[in-house]
Amino acid sequence: MKIKIDEEYLLTTLLKLLVIHSPTGYTDPIVRCVCALLQELDIGFELTRRGAIRATIPGRKGTPERALVTHLDTLGAMVKELKSNGRLGLIPVGTWSARFAEGARVSVFTDGQIFRGQVLPLKASGHTFNEGVDTQPISWDNVEVRVDEPIDSLTGLIEKGIRVGDFVGFDASPEHFENGFINARHLDDKAGVAAVLAAARYLKQNRIALPGDLHLLFTISEEVGSGASAVLHGDVAEMITIDNGTTAPGQASLEFGVTVAMADSTGPFDYHLTHRLIHLCQSNLIPFTRDIFRYYRCDSASAIEAGNDIRTALVAFGVDGSHGYERTNMDSLTSVARLLVTYAMEDPLYASQAGTLSSLEDFPATRDAEIAGIRTLNPDPITQVPPSDEAE
């Protein structure tokens, strides 16, 4: 069965998401946008108290349930200081370098209105500081926001209603090309959200009957570590995280096809679920690669750390320059969406493990046991390893 993802819908959705500022802590507008998109697809959803979304596409059986998770929050900043020169000191929201903040156009969200501005290094003019512009250290203490208002003092900032703790959203500045490349801030993880919605649209438009309930989870605090900790419930047995794969020297991720992560900084992903995804790529001719991310964590980690006993895996679209000036390709996004559709149509990996606890008979064997001819339920553990041909 050839799965044809609507690329126009995917791209249009991505561009719609990218123009909405959503730094962690200021995600209500993007939550409302995604809820509207789910309503257009006739997919029911619920909200947590803080605004994480749990949508559900019903299947033939209620359990064991599965989930696809992406995050709506992005990197950003907050006002740390109102400066005497009428500019704003910043503290980052999420983990990213100030070198990628310099020059960015931003929106400052005050209690009463939104101001526009630009992030500049403290030494912003070569005509003034000469070679000093090249020797200034890179840090958040060495950048400031120039607000596009006639303000040149602390008093002016206060009169405008700008306060410490106001959120600062960084413009995504998206640009896309006929060759499929997309450049923008915040592709992590709005590109993943668009891929999930495109996959869901395919399932709904083609009226595909799923074997079990499929939840679409959209978290709002992944960039600060808590992510999927509060949006799951006990009936979910398998969860696929969709996020960016870092293309860089020493990494195997690509900007084309799917990247299946084998491990990240929190440890290996589930062996059985990860290999199921690899098999689905192979059997459905979806181009893929495998990678390990040493300085990376995702919603899978927060779900496990919150005490959820679920199998997790990470499917990634390739991103060059992650947490900086990011780039991906439509080929990668559509490949991810195809894999998600294929996965959703398959039976759960281990349907017998629908409950939170099961027996040894329901516990799977790894492939190495099959290759070695070891019986999973051999009553005599001493004789599990078969004798060699040379044994008498």
N, C-alpha and C positions, 0 to 999 in steps of 0.2 A: 504494500500500500504506500503510494507516494504521498508524503505529507508536504503540502504547499502552504507555507506561512505567508500571510498577507504582509508583504514588506512595507507597503505604503502605510498600513495601519500601525505597524510597529514603529516606523520612523516618526509619523505624525504624533503618536502617543509619547515617544521619547522627547520630542521637541516641546510638547505641551508641559511635560514634567520638568524639563530643564529650566524653563522660565520662571518657575515658582521657587522662591527661596525656602529652604527647609533645613537650616543648621539644627543640629541636635538641640532640643529644648524649645524650638520654634517651628513645630511641624504641623500645627493645626490646618494651615491652608493646603498643604500637600495631601493631608489625610482626607479633607473634603473633596479634593480633586479626584483622588483614586476611588473614593466611595461613589462619586458620580459616574466614573468609568465602569465600575462594577454594576451599577444600576442599568447602564446602557446595555451591558451584556446579560442582563437578567440573572445575575448571580447574587444570592443572598449573603449578608455579612453581619457581623457583630463587631462592636468596639469595646476595647478595654477602657478602664477609667481614664487612662492617660492618652488613649487614642490609637493604640496599635489595632490593626484590622485583622479579623479572622473571617475570611469568606469561605464558602463551602459549595462545591459542586457535588451533589448527591450521587452515590453509586448504587449498584444493585444490593449491596450489603453494607450495613453500617460500620462494621468492624472487620478486620483491623483497619484503621484509618491511616491515611498518608498525608503528608504536608509538603508544600513548596514554600520556601521562605525567602523573602528579599527585604531590604530595608529602605525606608523613605528618607531617613535623615542623612545629612551630608556634613562635610567639614564646614567650619565657619569661624566666627570669633564673637567676643563680647567686649564692650567698652570697659576697660580696666581703670582708666584715668581720664579726667577732664583736665587738659593741660592749659597752662597760662597763656600759651600762644593761640588758643582757640582750636587746637587740634585734639585728637582722641588717641590715647594709648590703648593697645589691644592685648587680649589674652586669647589664645586659640581655643576653639571648640573642636575636639578631636585631635588626633596626632598628625601634625604636618609641619613642614618647614616654612619659616617666614620668607624664604627666598621665592616661594611661589605666590606669596601674597603681594609682593611689591608690584605696583602698577595696576592692580586690580580695581575695577569699578565695583562699588559696593552700595548697599542700601543699609541705612541705620534705622532700626525699628524702635522708636520711642513709644512712650505711653500714649501720646496724642497723634503723632503723624510719622511719616517716613521721610528721611532725608537721604539725598544722594551724596556720594563722595568718592574719594580715591585713596588707596593705600600708597604711601610714599615712604622711601627711606628718609631718615632724619637729614641726611645730606643728599638732597634731591637735585641740586643744580651744579653742573660742572662749571658754570660761569661764576659761581660763588665759592665752591669748595675745591675747585681744580681737581687734583689727583685724589683728594680725600673721598670722592665718591666711589673710588675703587678699593679703598682700604677699610671702609666702614665694615665692622663685623655683621654677620647675618644672624639676626635674632629678633624675637618679637619685641624686645626692648628697643630695637633700632628702627622700628617702623611706626607710622602714625597715620591716622585718617584725616585728610583735608576735606572738610565738609563744604559742599557747594552752596554756601550761604555767606553773607557779609559778616563773618565772625572772626575776631582776632584776639579774643580774651576769654578767660574762664567765665566771666560774667555773661558774655554773649552766648556761650553754650548753655548756661543755666537758664537764661531768658528764653531760649528756643525749646526748652524742655528736655534737653539731652541729659541723660543720667548714667552713672556707673551701673553696669549690668544690662544695658540695652544690647540687644542682639545685632550682629552685623552679618548680613548675607552677601556672599561673593557672587557676582554675575557669572553664569555658566558660559556665556559667549559662544554658543554652539555654531558650528559650521560643518556642512556635509557636502560630499562630492559625488559625482557620477560613478566613480570607481568604488564607492561603498564606504570610504573612510568617513568617520565622524570625529571631529575635534570638539572638546568641551570640558569644562570643569564638571565634576559631579556625575560623570558616567558611572562612577561607583556611588550608589548602586542603582541609579535611575534607569540605566540601560538594562539592568537585570529585571527591574519592575516592568519595563516595556516588553521584554521578552516573555515574562510570565503572563502578562495580559494578552499578548498575541497568541500564546499557546492556549489560553483559556478561551479566547474567541474562536479558535479553530475547533475546539472540543464542542462548544455550544452551537456554532453554525452548522456543524456536521452531525449534530445530535448523536454524538458518540456515547454509548452507555458504558460507564466506567464500572469496573468490578467492585469498587468500594468507594466510600466517601473520600474526596480529595479536598484538602483545605489549602487555601491560598493565604499565607500569612505575610503581613506587611508590618515590619517592626519600625520603631521610631527612635531607638537609642543605641544602635549597633556601633556607631563611631566612638562611643564612650564606654562600650563593653557590656552593657546589660541586655541589649537586643531581644532575643527570643525567650528571655527568662520568664516572661509572664503571659504569654499568648497561647501556650500549648495546654492540652489537657491529656489525661491519662490514656485515652483510647488511641492516640497517635503512636504507631509502631515504627514508622519510617519517616524521615524528614530529609529533603534535599534542599541545601542552601544554594542559592544562585547569587554569585558575586563575581568580582573581577579577578582575572588571572594575570599576574605581573609578567610582562614580556621584557626581559632584560638579560644581559650577559650572565651566564650561570643558571638561567631558568630555561625550562622547556616549553613554557606557555607560548602560544601563537595568537596573532590577531585574526586568524582564520580558524574555522572549525570550533570544536569544543575542547576545553581543557578540563580533564578529570583530575582533581586534586587527590593525592594519596595521603598527604599529611600536611599539617600546618604547625605553627609554633606551639599549639596546645597538644599535639600528638597525632597519631594516625587516625584517619576516618575509618568507619566500619568496613571491615574486609569484604563481607558478603555483599553489602549494598553497593560499594564502590565497584566491585567486579561485575555486578549486575549491570551497572551503567556502561561499563566498558563493553560488555557483551552486546548490549543494545546498540551501541555505536557501530560495532563490527557487523552485526546482522542486518542493520538498516542502512549501511553505507554512509554513516554520518562521520565526516572526518574528525579525528580527535587526537589529542596528545595527553600525556600524563606528566604531572609536575608535583613538586613539594615546595611549600612556602615556609621559609624559616622565620620571617618577621611579619607574621600575618595571623589574625584570628578573625572568626566570622560568627554568624548567629548560631552555628552548631555548638560552639564552645559555651556560649551563654546558656543554651538549652540544657546541655549536659550538666554544667556547673550548678544549675538551679535544681538539680535532682531528677530530671526527666530520664527515664530508662528507655531510650529510643536509639535506633540505628540512624546514624547521620552520615551524609556524604556532601561533597562540595562540587558543584558544576560551575565552571567559570567561562566567561567570555574574555578574550584576550584584551588587555589594556596596556598600552605603552605610556609610561610616565604617570603611573598611579599616584594619587594624592598630590598631583602637581598639574601640569598641562596635559590632560589625558587624551588618548586617541584609541578608538576601536574601529571595527569594520562590520558592516551589515551582515557579511557572511558568517561571522562569529555569532552574532545575535540570533540570526535565523536558524543556525545549526543548534544552538542551545534550545530554542523554542521547539524545534523538531524532536530533540531528545526528550524534552519534558512531555510532549504529547505522547510519544512512544511509551515512556515510562508510565504515564497515567492510564494508558490502555491495557497494560500488563496486569496480571494478577499480583497481589502483594507478594513480597519475597518469601515470607514464611507465614502463611495465613493461620497456621496452627498456633502461632504465638500472639494471638489477638489479645489475650489477657496480660496483665502485668507480670504474672508468674506462670511458668509452664514446667513441663517435665523434661527429663533428659531425652526422651524419645522425640520431642519437638525441637531439640537443640541441634543446629546444623553442624555438619562436619566441614572442615576446610579441605581444599582441593589436594593438599599434600597427603592427607590421610587416604583419599581415594586413590591417588597414584601409588602409594605404598601398599595398598590392599589392606589397610587397617580397618577392622570393623569398629564402628562407632560404639556399639553396645556390647563389646566382648566382655563377658562376665569375669574373665580371668585376666587382669591387666598385665600379669607377668608374661603372658603368651601373645600379647598384641602384636609384637614385631615378628613377622613370619620368618622361619629359619631360612638360611641361605642354601643354595644348591649344593654346597660342599659339606653341609652338616650331615652327620651320620644318623 
